[in-house]
Every structure is written in structure tokens, then in C-alpha cells.
């Protein structure tokens, strides 16, 4: 007799053998497509989320399997910080990620997605996931199946990419989704726009067509060893935005066998297939090698995740944009800013604190990331005089790197995905233009100007005459940032050359400034000049 606190260890068959990847590949000037198929076995766990978080499913006092912080001494486990958001959207301060349970995060996500979730209306929840193995976690897809007293009501797909970003799709299991699936062999079907960068070989446009066979019974309804264990089956077809749409990719994950999670079944899995949970990332790398070097598919650089539509609308979409930028973001986790970008932001904030005080201007920094707060500088009354919208903290490094504010704006225009925009270009230029210099240029300022020249093509060197306004804020901090930026650019370009890797034309980050120079040459009306040291603000 099985306890109501049952969990099933699912031996899933990820059937990508039916997958077809048809992405553009450049052979000379002739675009073509490249079919590619592969399949492999993996092992997942189907768990009652509430029993998991109550530690009712722990095995061997949590040493064989357990819930909580990852440990290399634990054979397998689930840690909440690896799922959904790290910050609850309904609280104003960041909470310890270990204190927010997965179920709490899931309910928060459902409410933020527009679902009316009354307290206690969601019953038990199935969670299908790949657990961590000796502290190592690689989990591309987690599925949650939510139930009320009448049966299944919601399915949530949580997608992770290899850059540690996360995205979600909330799918209603209702009459409409059942009707759409009629005749397909599946119980439910949905079509929704793509928003998330998953594969470097595929752009973000297009649609997903998702078919699903979900568990019909909640975990609490499986009460005996005669109860059938659920065998979920999901199929995702990635469709292009063409009319009619073309199939770009088919991916299926089909569970072919299941058995209850016990100490014996877990140890048996580890003994017979000790690397089953560790091979996911290696398989991804191998398939990437095949697609890039053998199938000759070019690579898209990682774009920043799609954020709040109300803020994204202020920044040019650029290349590799999402299919429908007006839909709410399903983003769950953004990459943390690098140390270099943090230093660049420190310089920018110091400057804004001082400059807004001197000019009586009010400036607001507004991120597209919904989990990051806006910040206001200055004490002016009413709306900000200038709003800087940004997708990434790297925007602050580009503002520091650009010799003039005009060039910073020009760079934002030529990037495949612009990282920032401003509400008023005139005020931005006024704010970031240097004041008349009373003294001589310091050694660190001379060095930073020298470093800027190294980062720019020769056509832009004449614009590096005056000291940069941010160079005065942190002593040698600006110099450190530019040194690290220069080294990073050299290493990045060198790595691509050594690896013989190819980016989709127009995506190469080491050519951004060259494109700025070309754009200025092609558009004389956009020609910019570095303010001389005798220029003054109009404040």
C-alpha cells in the first residue's frame, strides 16, 4: 500500500528523434536550411510539490533525496533557489531565496500572469523536473500541473536556458484548450508567441504550438499501489511567423515508464546509470557543435530577456525581437550584472547625484527588468526631466566607453538589440557634456582617453579630445573599467577566432563601434562632434 504522500520517479524518454531544426545557414550568399534530429533518454522526478516542501519525500534523512539547499554530499535533491523567481513580485524588498517556497513563488507567478487565484483554491500540484545530482543542477524544463476540486486547471512551463535565465508560460487547461487538441491524440493544446532566447541557432520570433497529456489525478488521489502513475507527454512545435507558418523545430518529451520514488529505486538508478542526470549539458554542447560546425548554422548572440512591455516600448526593438512585444513578460530570472558593469553604474550614479544637484534636473533610471526598481536622482517637482530606459547594466559601460553623449546615442541606434534609450536626447547630451575645465587634465583622465581610442576605430579618434564627465567621479575607477572592457573585447574576439565560430552578420559585438562610424558617414545629418574643453552647459 502506497501512502497518499506518493511520488513517482519517472523514466522519461525525451524523443527529439522527431525533431527537425530548419534555421537559416549562410553558405556564400545563398540561404538554406539544415534538418537535424536526435534523441536520448533522461530521468526526471514527478513530485507532489506540497509533500516535497514538507520534507515528506526525503530519503535517507535527506542524504539520498531531500528538499533544501544543494549539497555535494546529497545524492539527489530539489533546491527552491533553482526554480521560478528569486524575488517575489508582491514585496518591495528582496527576500532570502531559501525562505520562499516553490509553491509560494508559483502562486505569485500565476497572480502576476493575470490568474485570479484565491487563497486555498489551488489544491495539490504535480512538479515534473530533473533534480540536482550531487549538487549539480541542469534542468532545461520543469512542468507544474495545478488542480482544484474539479480537476486540472493550469499547466506552467518553466524554461531555463544555458545562460541561467528563466522564463515561464502559464497555460489554462480549459474547454478551449481541449477543443484545440481534438483529433491530435493529446488532451490539451495551445498556441502562444515565443519570447525567450533558448537556442543560439534560432531567433526569438515565431510561435510555439504546445500539445500536452497531463496527469488527470492530483497527487493526493494516488493512494494505492494499484493506482496508475502519471505518464505526462508534451510536444512543442516552433513555428515561424510566416504566412503560412513553417515548422522550425519539433521537440517531444514522452514518459515511457514510471515507478515510485524509494531509496531502493533511487539507488538502483544511480548504480545502473550513474551519469544519467549529468549528461544533459554535455548533450547540449555536443548538439551545438554539430549544428554550428557540421551543419554550418550561424549563432545569434544572447539578447536581453523581454521585460515589461510598458518600458520595452521606449527602446528600439532591433534585431532578434520577440514575436509580440505587447504581451506581458514571462521572464523569471535575469543574469546578474557583471562586476565591470556594476563599477560603471557606480560612476554613473555618482555623476547623476552631483550633476542633478548642480543643474536642478530630475533624472530617472528605468529598467525593463520587472524585478529591478527604478531610481530617481534630483529633487525636482513633477515628472523627471530625463528618463533613461535600459535593458542591461552594460548600457552604463557603453555610456562610459563612448567619448561623447552623442556617440553613446549613436551606438544605441546601431546595436542589434539597443541596450538603452532616453526620453529627451537634447537633455541627455546637455547633462553628459563636459563643463569648462579650470585645471589641467589628470594622468588617469589621459589614460582613460587613451583606452577609449583603443576601443574605437580610427575614424572616431578625433572625438576623444575632451575629458569624459564620468572620468572625474571615481579617480582610477573609470580607468579600471575601460581596462577590463578592453581586455574583455580582446578575449571575446580572440575566442571566436580561435574557435572558428560564426555569428549571424550584424551581431558581432567587436564591430559595434565600426558600425557607428559607418552610420555617421552614411548619414551626415547625424554627424556628432566632441564638445571642446571650452564648451559650456546651458543650465
Secondary structure, 3 states (H helix, E strand, C coil): CCCCCCCEEEEEEECHHHCCCCCCEEECCEEECCCCCCCEECCEEEEEHHHHHCCCCCECCCCCEEECCCCCCCCEEECHHHCCCCCCCCCCCCCCHHHCCHHHHHHHHHHHCCCCCCCCCCCCEEEEECCEECCECCCCEEEEEEEECCEEEEEEEEEECCCCCEEEEEEECCHHHHHHCCCCCCCEEEEEECCCCCCCCCCCCCEEEEEEECCCCCHHHCCCCCCCCCCCEEEEEEECCCCCCCEEEEEEEEEEEEEECCHHHHHHHHHHCCCCCCHHHHHHHHHHHHHHHHCCCCECCCCCCCCCHHHHCCCCCCCCCCCCCCCCCCEEECCCCCHHHHHHHHHHHHHHHHHHHHHCCCEEEEECCCCCCCEEECCCCCCCCEEEEECCCHHHHHHHHCCCHHHHHHHHHHCCCCCEEECCHHHHHHHHCCCCCCCCCCHHHHHHHHHHHHHCCHHHHHHCCCCCHHHHCCCCHHHHHHHHHHHHHHHHHHHHHHHCCCECCCCCHHHHHHHHHHHHHHCHHHCCCCCCCCCCCCC
